[in-house]
Amino acid sequence: MDKETGETLTDETGDIIKGGTVVTKSSEAGIDGEASPSLTLSEKTLADLRGKSIVCCVKLYKRNADGTPDYSRIYAVHNDIEDADETLPFAKVVTELTEKETGHHEVLLKNSDTVLTDTVKFENLPKKGFSSNMKITGTLVNASGSPVKAEDGTPIQDTISVSETEDFSKTYTLEYTIPSSILRKYEGKSMHSFVEVKMGEEIWTYEKDTKNAAQSITIPTIKETQTDKDILVSKDTGITDLVKMEGLIKGNTYTLVGINPCKQKVYINAIYYWKGFRKEQSGIYLKTNLGVIYLSTYLKLWCSSQVDLSLVDIDAMENEVLSKTGISFKELGKMTERKFAVLKNTCRERGVYL
């Protein structure tokens, strides 16, 4: 039975897991005897028992003439769930795979090797039965469980030898080094770590689950983009870029930054003030090589109905205006028709013609 819950163990079909044998007399008087019943556990049952302990309960029945047990005649029962000698613990490894430098489950592409670490901790260890020939082996696999291979075609693995004298409460660390050329093959996909703990050639316990988020890393990537230029109005909203990404982790927050590398140089031919037909149009106007651009003193924004401002180096243009006028952006944003007339004369006196 399960030591923690007290429930009887069953197999995949729901049948109780049990075993039996015949008691062999150990004396002529027939009072003492011994038996060695065995239990057969399937691979799935063994996997489900990792981290748990089971207790074996024994019942002694009268035997029928044909050798079968007479379940109506019980001679003795031993079902002490606290009996340490009847308790069998099943060890478990608790693991977590992360990028070594950041400690995150996302890995960014770079031109150098990436190192992943997989921390391994033991739980529910038996008090005896360790072998001095114990090894922890980790293998990096893809989403289907197949090994991720290095450039020479060998699986990316790491192994740690464990001594029976070690403190098994410590944390062990496996490391995987992934060349950038291999990592790029997994853009938008995931990698996982399969861990086996062996005594000699026998697997003692393991962690092999590609659905275990703690044992997974992803390589986020931008799969495709699609741009759509907005209709230019007095307040241009630039270009909309629709981005499809893969390899993100649900629940995490990401910041997507778009950069337009094609900023155009603006050459200013004249600067003047116009009050416009609406309050949003009032402000400082620039005649440029690309068309008319203006600073709305109401919106405090550069606007244009003729120029796609997402393609313009606004900072450079603004700095040129401030340099020519000799005032701050704050003053520029408070400009009126009367103030501009004074500013124009002031600039002319120092040899600058707006």
WOBEL-V166972 format. One record per residue. N is the residue number from 1. RES is the residue in three letters. OMEGA is omega in radians with two decimals (999 if undefined). Layout:
n=N res=RES omega=OMEGA
n=N res=RES omega=OMEGA
This chain:
n=1 res=MET omega=3.11
n=2 res=ASP omega=-3.05
n=3 res=LYS omega=-3.07
n=4 res=GLU omega=-3.06
n=5 res=THR omega=-3.09
n=6 res=GLY omega=-3.12
n=7 res=GLU omega=3.11
n=8 res=THR omega=3.14
n=9 res=LEU omega=3.08
n=10 res=THR omega=3.12
n=11 res=ASP omega=-3.08
n=12 res=GLU omega=-3.12
n=13 res=THR omega=3.14
n=14 res=GLY omega=3.12
n=15 res=ASP omega=3.11
n=16 res=ILE omega=3.12
n=17 res=ILE omega=-3.12
n=18 res=LYS omega=3.10
n=19 res=GLY omega=-3.11
n=20 res=GLY omega=3.11
n=21 res=THR omega=-3.13
n=22 res=VAL omega=3.11
n=23 res=VAL omega=3.11
n=24 res=THR omega=3.14
n=25 res=LYS omega=3.11
n=26 res=SER omega=3.08
n=27 res=SER omega=-3.12
n=28 res=GLU omega=-3.14
n=29 res=ALA omega=3.09
n=30 res=GLY omega=-3.14
n=31 res=ILE omega=3.14
n=32 res=ASP omega=3.11
n=33 res=GLY omega=3.13
n=34 res=GLU omega=3.13
n=35 res=ALA omega=3.13
n=36 res=SER omega=3.10
n=37 res=PRO omega=-3.12
n=38 res=SER omega=3.10
n=39 res=LEU omega=3.10
n=40 res=THR omega=-3.13
n=41 res=LEU omega=3.13
n=42 res=SER omega=3.14
n=43 res=GLU omega=3.13
n=44 res=LYS omega=3.12
n=45 res=THR omega=3.11
n=46 res=LEU omega=3.12
n=47 res=ALA omega=-3.13
n=48 res=ASP omega=-3.09
n=49 res=LEU omega=-3.13
n=50 res=ARG omega=-3.13
n=51 res=GLY omega=3.14
n=52 res=LYS omega=3.05
n=53 res=SER omega=3.09
n=54 res=ILE omega=3.10
n=55 res=VAL omega=-3.13
n=56 res=CYS omega=3.11
n=57 res=CYS omega=-3.02
n=58 res=VAL omega=3.04
n=59 res=LYS omega=-3.14
n=60 res=LEU omega=-3.10
n=61 res=TYR omega=2.98
n=62 res=LYS omega=-3.13
n=63 res=ARG omega=3.08
n=64 res=ASN omega=-3.12
n=65 res=ALA omega=-3.13
n=66 res=ASP omega=3.09
n=67 res=GLY omega=3.14
n=68 res=THR omega=3.14
n=69 res=PRO omega=3.02
n=70 res=ASP omega=-3.01
n=71 res=TYR omega=3.10
n=72 res=SER omega=-3.09
n=73 res=ARG omega=3.13
n=74 res=ILE omega=3.12
n=75 res=TYR omega=-3.08
n=76 res=ALA omega=3.13
n=77 res=VAL omega=3.00
n=78 res=HIS omega=-3.11
n=79 res=ASN omega=3.11
n=80 res=ASP omega=-3.08
n=81 res=ILE omega=3.12
n=82 res=GLU omega=-3.12
n=83 res=ASP omega=-3.09
n=84 res=ALA omega=-3.12
n=85 res=ASP omega=3.13
n=86 res=GLU omega=-3.08
n=87 res=THR omega=3.13
n=88 res=LEU omega=3.10
n=89 res=PRO omega=3.06
n=90 res=PHE omega=-3.06
n=91 res=ALA omega=3.13
n=92 res=LYS omega=3.02
n=93 res=VAL omega=3.06
n=94 res=VAL omega=-2.96
n=95 res=THR omega=3.03
n=96 res=GLU omega=-3.13
n=97 res=LEU omega=3.13
n=98 res=THR omega=3.02
n=99 res=GLU omega=-2.98
n=100 res=LYS omega=-3.03
n=101 res=GLU omega=-3.05
n=102 res=THR omega=-3.06
n=103 res=GLY omega=-3.09
n=104 res=HIS omega=3.08
n=105 res=HIS omega=3.02
n=106 res=GLU omega=-3.13
n=107 res=VAL omega=3.13
n=108 res=LEU omega=3.13
n=109 res=LEU omega=3.07
n=110 res=LYS omega=-3.06
n=111 res=ASN omega=3.12
n=112 res=SER omega=-3.14
n=113 res=ASP omega=3.04
n=114 res=THR omega=3.14
n=115 res=VAL omega=3.05
n=116 res=LEU omega=3.06
n=117 res=THR omega=3.10
n=118 res=ASP omega=3.14
n=119 res=THR omega=-3.06
n=120 res=VAL omega=3.07
n=121 res=LYS omega=3.13
n=122 res=PHE omega=3.04
n=123 res=GLU omega=3.05
n=124 res=ASN omega=-3.13
n=125 res=LEU omega=3.00
n=126 res=PRO omega=-3.10
n=127 res=LYS omega=3.12
n=128 res=LYS omega=3.10
n=129 res=GLY omega=3.14
n=130 res=PHE omega=3.07
n=131 res=SER omega=3.10
n=132 res=SER omega=-3.12
n=133 res=ASN omega=-3.11
n=134 res=MET omega=-3.12
n=135 res=LYS omega=3.02
n=136 res=ILE omega=-3.12
n=137 res=THR omega=3.09
n=138 res=GLY omega=3.11
n=139 res=THR omega=3.10
n=140 res=LEU omega=-3.09
n=141 res=VAL omega=3.08
n=142 res=ASN omega=-3.05
n=143 res=ALA omega=3.13
n=144 res=SER omega=3.11
n=145 res=GLY omega=3.10
n=146 res=SER omega=-3.09
n=147 res=PRO omega=2.97
n=148 res=VAL omega=-3.02
n=149 res=LYS omega=3.09
n=150 res=ALA omega=-3.09
n=151 res=GLU omega=3.13
n=152 res=ASP omega=3.07
n=153 res=GLY omega=3.13
n=154 res=THR omega=3.12
n=155 res=PRO omega=3.08
n=156 res=ILE omega=-3.04
n=157 res=GLN omega=2.99
n=158 res=ASP omega=-3.10
n=159 res=THR omega=3.07
n=160 res=ILE omega=3.05
n=161 res=SER omega=-3.06
n=162 res=VAL omega=3.12
n=163 res=SER omega=3.14
n=164 res=GLU omega=3.14
n=165 res=THR omega=-3.09
n=166 res=GLU omega=3.04
n=167 res=ASP omega=-3.03
n=168 res=PHE omega=3.06
n=169 res=SER omega=3.14
n=170 res=LYS omega=3.10
n=171 res=THR omega=3.09
n=172 res=TYR omega=-3.08
n=173 res=THR omega=3.01
n=174 res=LEU omega=3.12
n=175 res=GLU omega=3.06
n=176 res=TYR omega=3.09
n=177 res=THR omega=-3.07
n=178 res=ILE omega=3.05
n=179 res=PRO omega=-3.12
n=180 res=SER omega=-3.14
n=181 res=SER omega=3.11
n=182 res=ILE omega=-3.11
n=183 res=LEU omega=-3.11
n=184 res=ARG omega=3.11
n=185 res=LYS omega=-3.08
n=186 res=TYR omega=3.09
n=187 res=GLU omega=3.13
n=188 res=GLY omega=-3.10
n=189 res=LYS omega=-3.10
n=190 res=SER omega=3.01
n=191 res=MET omega=-3.07
n=192 res=HIS omega=3.12
n=193 res=SER omega=3.02
n=194 res=PHE omega=-3.09
n=195 res=VAL omega=3.05
n=196 res=GLU omega=3.02
n=197 res=VAL omega=-3.08
n=198 res=LYS omega=2.91
n=199 res=MET omega=-3.00
n=200 res=GLY omega=3.11
n=201 res=GLU omega=-3.10
n=202 res=GLU omega=3.08
n=203 res=ILE omega=-3.10
n=204 res=TRP omega=3.04
n=205 res=THR omega=-3.03
n=206 res=TYR omega=2.99
n=207 res=GLU omega=-3.10
n=208 res=LYS omega=-3.11
n=209 res=ASP omega=-3.13
n=210 res=THR omega=3.10
n=211 res=LYS omega=3.10
n=212 res=ASN omega=-3.07
n=213 res=ALA omega=-3.13
n=214 res=ALA omega=-3.12
n=215 res=GLN omega=-3.06
n=216 res=SER omega=2.96
n=217 res=ILE omega=3.10
n=218 res=THR omega=3.09
n=219 res=ILE omega=-3.10
n=220 res=PRO omega=3.11
n=221 res=THR omega=3.02
n=222 res=ILE omega=-3.04
n=223 res=LYS omega=3.13
n=224 res=GLU omega=3.09
n=225 res=THR omega=3.12
n=226 res=GLN omega=-3.12
n=227 res=THR omega=3.13
n=228 res=ASP omega=-3.09
n=229 res=LYS omega=3.11
n=230 res=ASP omega=2.99
n=231 res=ILE omega=-3.08
n=232 res=LEU omega=3.09
n=233 res=VAL omega=-3.11
n=234 res=SER omega=3.05
n=235 res=LYS omega=-3.06
n=236 res=ASP omega=3.09
n=237 res=THR omega=3.00
n=238 res=GLY omega=-3.03
n=239 res=ILE omega=3.05
n=240 res=THR omega=-3.13
n=241 res=ASP omega=3.12
n=242 res=LEU omega=-3.02
n=243 res=VAL omega=3.04
n=244 res=LYS omega=-3.10
n=245 res=MET omega=3.09
n=246 res=GLU omega=3.10
n=247 res=GLY omega=3.11
n=248 res=LEU omega=-3.14
n=249 res=ILE omega=-3.12
n=250 res=LYS omega=3.11
n=251 res=GLY omega=3.12
n=252 res=ASN omega=3.12
n=253 res=THR omega=-3.12
n=254 res=TYR omega=3.06
n=255 res=THR omega=-3.12
n=256 res=LEU omega=-3.10
n=257 res=VAL omega=3.08
n=258 res=GLY omega=-3.13
n=259 res=ILE omega=3.07
n=260 res=ASN omega=-3.08
n=261 res=PRO omega=-3.01
n=262 res=CYS omega=3.12
n=263 res=LYS omega=-3.11
n=264 res=GLN omega=3.09
n=265 res=LYS omega=3.12
n=266 res=VAL omega=3.07
n=267 res=TYR omega=-3.06
n=268 res=ILE omega=3.13
n=269 res=ASN omega=-3.13
n=270 res=ALA omega=3.08
n=271 res=ILE omega=3.13
n=272 res=TYR omega=3.11
n=273 res=TYR omega=3.05
n=274 res=TRP omega=-3.09
n=275 res=LYS omega=3.07
n=276 res=GLY omega=3.10
n=277 res=PHE omega=3.09
n=278 res=ARG omega=-3.09
n=279 res=LYS omega=3.13
n=280 res=GLU omega=-3.09
n=281 res=GLN omega=-3.13
n=282 res=SER omega=3.08
n=283 res=GLY omega=-3.14
n=284 res=ILE omega=-3.10
n=285 res=TYR omega=3.12
n=286 res=LEU omega=2.94
n=287 res=LYS omega=-3.07
n=288 res=THR omega=3.10
n=289 res=ASN omega=-3.12
n=290 res=LEU omega=-3.07
n=291 res=GLY omega=-3.10
n=292 res=VAL omega=3.07
n=293 res=ILE omega=3.14
n=294 res=TYR omega=3.06
n=295 res=LEU omega=3.12
n=296 res=SER omega=3.12
n=297 res=THR omega=3.09
n=298 res=TYR omega=-3.12
n=299 res=LEU omega=-3.05
n=300 res=LYS omega=-3.14
n=301 res=LEU omega=2.98
n=302 res=TRP omega=-3.06
n=303 res=CYS omega=3.05
n=304 res=SER omega=3.02
n=305 res=SER omega=-3.07
n=306 res=GLN omega=-3.00
n=307 res=VAL omega=3.03
n=308 res=ASP omega=-3.03
n=309 res=LEU omega=3.09
n=310 res=SER omega=-3.14
n=311 res=LEU omega=-3.07
n=312 res=VAL omega=3.05
n=313 res=ASP omega=-3.05
n=314 res=ILE omega=-3.10
n=315 res=ASP omega=-3.13
n=316 res=ALA omega=3.12
n=317 res=MET omega=-3.12
n=318 res=GLU omega=3.13
n=319 res=ASN omega=3.11
n=320 res=GLU omega=3.11
n=321 res=VAL omega=-3.14
n=322 res=LEU omega=3.13
n=323 res=SER omega=-3.13
n=324 res=LYS omega=-3.07
n=325 res=THR omega=3.14
n=326 res=GLY omega=3.12
n=327 res=ILE omega=-3.12
n=328 res=SER omega=3.11
n=329 res=PHE omega=3.11
n=330 res=LYS omega=3.11
n=331 res=GLU omega=3.13
n=332 res=LEU omega=-3.12
n=333 res=GLY omega=3.12
n=334 res=LYS omega=-3.04
n=335 res=MET omega=3.02
n=336 res=THR omega=3.14
n=337 res=GLU omega=3.14
n=338 res=ARG omega=-3.14
n=339 res=LYS omega=-3.12
n=340 res=PHE omega=3.10
n=341 res=ALA omega=3.11
n=342 res=VAL omega=-3.14
n=343 res=LEU omega=-3.12
n=344 res=LYS omega=3.11
n=345 res=ASN omega=3.13
n=346 res=THR omega=3.14
n=347 res=CYS omega=-3.13
n=348 res=ARG omega=-3.13
n=349 res=GLU omega=3.12
n=350 res=ARG omega=3.01
n=351 res=GLY omega=3.14
n=352 res=VAL omega=-3.13
n=353 res=TYR omega=-3.11
n=354 res=LEU omega=999
